[in-house]
Amino acid sequence: CIRDSLYVAELQEMRSLEGQLAEAFMQMAEVASNPTLKSVLAEQREQALAQEQRLGAMLSRHDANPMAHTDQAMEALVGETEKMLMMVKGNDLRDAATIASAQKIAHYQIAAYGTAAALAGQLNLRDDQRTLHQSLEEEKDADKALTQLAKGEVNHDAAA
């Protein structure tokens, strides 16, 4: 069925994006100067690894190759983040740019998990749908944490 293959391809893309993010969040944490931001990025890395494992398990249940697709949109977002972090001078400003990049990534993840959860629902794959909703909520929580950090600390420091 075309919907089934679309769904599996979506999961494969998402597994790819989480794998890319585990590495990217580690690099972002290394260049961050704000200790809270370092901590949030380290948590994001752990979350990406857990989500990658969950997606791999889901793909196994569907007898699908977890490495069949590379998420090119995430490659581009990670590339833009790397470029931004090299261009921006000053720790406070770099931290603000890091949060902006991390939020772009989180918004992409929210869209991806929402789409996949909707497809799982249409295919009546309730266990998958619950798992995808769990990841969706984790991404929304991460986005809120980044917003609070930006508003509460980092953007004020960068503006100074």
C-alpha positions in Angstrom: 0.0 0.0 0.0 1.3 3.5 -0.9 0.3 4.9 2.5 2.3 2.1 4.3 5.4 2.8 2.2 5.0 6.6 2.7 4.7 6.0 6.5 7.8 3.8 6.6 9.8 6.3 4.5 8.7 9.0 7.0 10.0 6.9 9.9 13.3 6.3 8.0 13.7 10.0 7.4 13.0 10.7 11.1 15.5 8.1 12.3 18.1 9.8 10.1 17.3 13.2 11.4 17.6 12.1 15.0 21.0 10.5 14.3 22.2 13.7 12.7 21.0 15.7 15.7 22.8 13.6 18.3 26.0 14.7 16.7 24.9 18.3 16.1 23.7 18.9 19.6 27.0 17.6 21.0 28.9 20.1 18.8 26.5 22.9 19.8 26.9 22.2 23.5 30.7 22.3 23.0 30.6 25.9 21.6 27.9 27.2 24.0 29.2 29.3 26.9 26.0 29.6 29.0 25.9 26.6 31.4 22.2 26.2 31.3 22.3 26.2 27.5 25.1 23.5 27.6 22.8 21.4 29.9 19.7 21.8 27.6 21.7 20.8 24.5 23.2 17.8 26.3 19.6 16.8 27.3 18.6 17.3 23.7 21.4 15.0 22.6 20.3 12.3 24.9 16.7 12.7 23.8 17.7 12.5 20.1 19.5 9.2 20.9 16.5 7.8 22.7 14.2 8.9 19.9 16.5 7.4 17.3 16.4 4.1 19.2 12.6 4.2 19.3 12.3 4.9 15.6 14.7 2.0 14.9 12.5 -0.3 16.9 9.4 0.8 15.1 11.1 0.3 11.7 12.2 -3.2 12.8 8.5 -4.0 13.6 7.7 -3.0 10.0 10.6 -5.1 8.6 12.2 -1.9 7.2 15.8 -0.9 6.8 16.4 1.9 9.3 19.3 3.3 7.2 17.4 3.5 3.9 16.9 7.3 3.8 18.8 10.4 4.8 16.9 13.4 5.9 18.3 16.1 3.6 16.3 18.9 5.2 18.0 18.2 8.5 21.3 18.0 6.8 20.7 21.6 5.5 19.5 22.8 9.0 22.6 21.3 10.6 24.8 22.9 7.9 23.2 26.3 8.5 23.7 25.9 12.2 27.4 25.1 11.7 27.9 28.1 9.4 26.1 30.4 11.8 28.2 29.3 14.8 31.4 30.0 12.9 30.2 33.4 11.7 28.9 34.8 15.0 31.5 36.3 17.3 31.1 36.7 21.1 29.9 34.1 23.5 26.6 35.7 24.4 25.6 36.4 20.8 26.7 32.8 19.8 24.5 31.4 22.5 21.5 33.4 21.2 22.3 32.1 17.7 22.6 28.6 19.0 19.1 28.8 20.6 17.6 30.2 17.4 19.1 27.3 15.4 18.0 24.8 18.0 14.5 26.1 17.8 14.4 25.9 14.0 15.4 22.3 14.4 12.8 21.7 17.1 10.1 23.2 14.9 11.0 20.9 12.0 10.9 17.9 14.4 7.5 19.0 15.7 6.2 19.0 12.1 7.8 15.6 11.3 6.5 13.9 14.5 3.0 15.4 14.0 2.9 14.2 10.4 4.1 10.7 11.3 1.7 10.4 14.2 -1.2 11.4 11.9 -0.2 8.8 9.4 0.1 6.1 12.1 -3.4 7.0 13.2 -4.8 6.7 9.6 -3.1 3.3 9.3 -4.6 2.3 12.7 -1.1 1.7 14.2 -2.0 2.8 17.7 1.3 1.8 19.4 3.3 3.7 16.8 1.0 6.6 17.2 1.5 6.7 21.0 5.2 6.5 20.6 5.3 9.3 18.0 3.1 11.5 20.2 5.5 10.9 23.1 8.3 12.2 20.9 6.2 15.1 19.7 5.5 16.2 23.3 9.2 15.9 24.1 10.0 18.2 21.2 7.4 20.7 22.3 8.8 20.7 25.8 12.3 21.2 24.4 11.1 24.2 22.4 9.5 25.7 25.5 12.7 25.2 27.5 14.7 27.0 24.8 12.2 29.8 24.7 12.4 30.3 28.4 16.2 30.2 28.4 16.3 32.8 25.5 13.9 35.1 27.2 15.2 34.7 30.7 18.9 34.8 30.2 20.6 34.5 26.9 18.9 37.2 24.8 19.4 39.8 27.6 23.1 38.9 27.7 23.4 39.1 23.9 21.7 42.5 23.7 24.1 44.0 26.4 
